[in-house]
Amino acid sequence: MRKLPRLLLALCLLYSPFVLAETVLKRGNGTEPETLDIHKSSGVSEANIQRDMFEGLVTEDAFGKLQPGVAEKWEISADGKRYTFHLRNDSQWSDGTPVTADDFVYAYHRALDPATASDYAFILWPIAGAEAFSKGEQKDPAQIGVKAIDPHTLEINLKAPTPYFLGMLMHPMAYPAPKQAIEKSGKDWIKPENIRCNGAYCLSEWIPQDHIKLVKNPHYRRAAEVNIDSVYYIPTEDQSSELKRYRAGEIDITYDVPADQIKTVEKDFPADFRSTPYIGTYYYALNLENPAFKGNPKLRRALSLALDRDILTDKITQSGEIPAWGWVPPVDHYTQQNMEEKSLDKAARTQLAQSLYAESGYGADKPLELEILYNTSDNNKKLAIAIAAMWKQVLGVKTSLRNEEWKVYLSSRKQKQFQVVRSSWVGDYNDAHTFLSLFKSDVGEMNTAGYNNPEYDRLMQEAETQSDTNKRREALEQAERILLADTPIIPIYYNTTQHLISPKLSGWENNVMDVHQTQYLRLKP
């Protein structure tokens, strides 16, 4: 048989109806990731990518609900303290080697090792022996309650019944880790040429401040059901620029929408715009090591009461956020707590703020001077300007602003190089504990304000070891009331999320966790 010339053959293949073009998704993703190391990252932008790259014992479906992941089933002991997970036989790393129970044991030991210096190690503290090992109080990882019974059976023993434990396992800290890749490449294990993934996608390319490219993992257990071949995560700190790129068709999903463009977007893209409740709180943390705030709860409270949260949400953010007079947003099995002054009218709150400000040693002849630190974002900037104006008008505070790129901002926050810092917290599971645990005195850098109250710690300890659900809830609610009275933070609003979703995209399901794994999405040509 006569062979076709190479050029003709290539043209035949190119235009053949049986050859399908690669399906590519482009997602706006907020900040440039700090790192993709599952044990060293702390932001939502990193977690979005990691959910595509890795899969834990349990995972979430398109609606954000818990479902089996690497573990196809599990049993829980009658006392609620022992979990036995049975791993799938078809779960593999991206090099084709099996994912085993030892991969989870190794990952949890690494996550809890003080040398790893993970900000999120406390996620695993419900496991017996985990907290003591994480704090360096005992050095033997064998004392941690995680063991491989055999390659496909993992046993986890908890120090106390933990009703939200399965939800915690959806966090990247609880993913398996590729031991061989990490031990071979060290901190460079996360580079495309070294990494091993067990999720629907794996890292192919990382060009800082431009994009991160993930490609479909052929060894993923559901690879045949994954529609999109590759996904680009694009850093988009400038929401206005991101919106322009969406209008130009350069991005299929926006990370956010500029607050001042919401009404225009609703008019121009009524079918594309999504605004939904989100399990998160936007707040300002006060550095309790700063002389102005240390031992001065009256000043801290004055700053909180001087803010008109209704104006901040109605006029500045304009995205349906709920003014926050408490710390924990609406979550399951919990009664929201609020500052006592929520019931006062604006005039009464203003008068009280001014009285507390004077009692704390400040006034017109001695105004407080503050600096607000925030990470680069149009919305963060607009809120900071409005808050500074309110503090000036109500109290006479002189406020300056400092914005930093994400990685620099994280460093400044960890090193307590701020007076007031813009922060937000997104729940890792649907339970009040994921919010209140943040202010235990021993959780480390995630306790941004440096809050330390022994009674608060006692109540949190009680909640974490309490099997009675009503007594547990009461302890958590009492802890929040103490937190709000001490005012180490200023809650501003409970979050909503805003996205623009291309009409070519299907499979995006709104959920309070705002998790949307690419494997559940489909793109029309």
Summary of the structure (lengths in Angstrom):
residues: 525
radius of gyration: 24.6
end to end distance: 36.7
largest distance: 98.1
contacts: 1701
relative contact order: 0.15
helix: 37%
strand: 21%
